[in-house]
Amino acid sequence: MLYDIAVGVDGSPESLAAAHWAAHEARRRGAGLHVVHAWFPHVRPAPSVPMDRGEHDWAGEILRDAVRGLRAAHPGLRVTERLVCDSPAGALLAAGAESDMLVLGSLGPGAFGGFVTGSVSQRVVAHATHPVVLVRAGRGVAEDHLPAADGVAPDEIPRTPYREIVLGLDIEHPCDEVIVFAFDLARLRGTGLRVVHAFRPPPRYGTEPSALLTASAAGRPAPPPRVDLQAWPRAGTEAERAVTAVLRPWREKYPTVPVTESVTEGRAAATLVHAARNAGVLVVGRRTNGHRLGTRTGPVAHAALHHAGCPVAVIPHG
C-alpha cells in the first residue's frame, strides 16, 4: 500500500511537532497520514518505560496518544497507524519507502540558531529513497505564516499569508524531483518560491598553463600573472543566465507561483542557510550516485539540516 505522508512519533515534543506539521501538509494535498512508532525489546527497558508497563504496551500507548491527538486536532483527516517491532531507523526507512514523503522531528535549536538532527534522523535522511522533511521542536502552524498583525485572533492566523519556500538550486546537477517538490510546496500554500544559487568565481588572476610549461622548459622564471578584472562579473552573469534557463520551463508549468531568483557569490551552504532565515520550508537535494550506496547527505544538505531554523526537505535524486 502506498501511503501519502508518513511520520515517525516517539512521544517527544519534536516528533509531535513533526506529526502536526505532516497532518497540515496531508490536508493541503488531500492525502492521508500514516503514523509509525517503533519499539524493540531490550534486556533492560529504557528509563522512560514505567515500571508497571511492558515495552510493547508502553509503545502502543505512545502511538495511541499521538494518533488520538492528531485526530482531535485535524478532524476529517484520514489517519492510519502502525506499531513496528524494529529498530527506529529500519522502521522509518520502511515507512518512507511506502510513502510520498516522510516527516521526522528534530532535537531542537542548535548552537547556530537552527536545529540538531539525531543519529536516527541522520541515518534515515542518508538512506531514504523518497523525500524526508525534518521539523524542529516547538514548530507550530503559526510559524508557517508571516507574522500576524496586532489584533489578529489565533483562529485567524491560518488566513495570513504563508512564508515563502526556499529552494537551493545546483545548476550543474539540476534535478526535476527537487524542483517539482519546491514548486508544489509553494503552489499548495499560495506563496512564492525563492530560488537560491551560490557560485564560486574563478580567480581574478592566473597564468596560462602553456606559458608555465614554456618557461619551465626553457629554465626561465614563470611569467607574471595575467589579471582578469572581468572574471567575477562574468561568472555572476553566467550563473544568472544558467539559473534563468533551468527555471524557464518550470515557470511555464507553474504560472501561479511567483518566483524570485537569487544568485550570490559565496559558499552554497552558508548562503542557503542565510536565505532560509524567514522561510516556510527549505528544499535541498541529496545526490544518491557518486558515493558508496548513496548514503551521504552532502555538505549543503548537512549544513541545512543542522543550522536552518525552518523545516528542511531533503530530496534524494540520481
Order of alpha helices (4+ residues) and beta strands (2+ residues): beta-alpha-beta-alpha-beta-alpha-beta-alpha-beta-beta-alpha-beta-beta-alpha-beta-alpha-beta-alpha-beta-alpha-beta
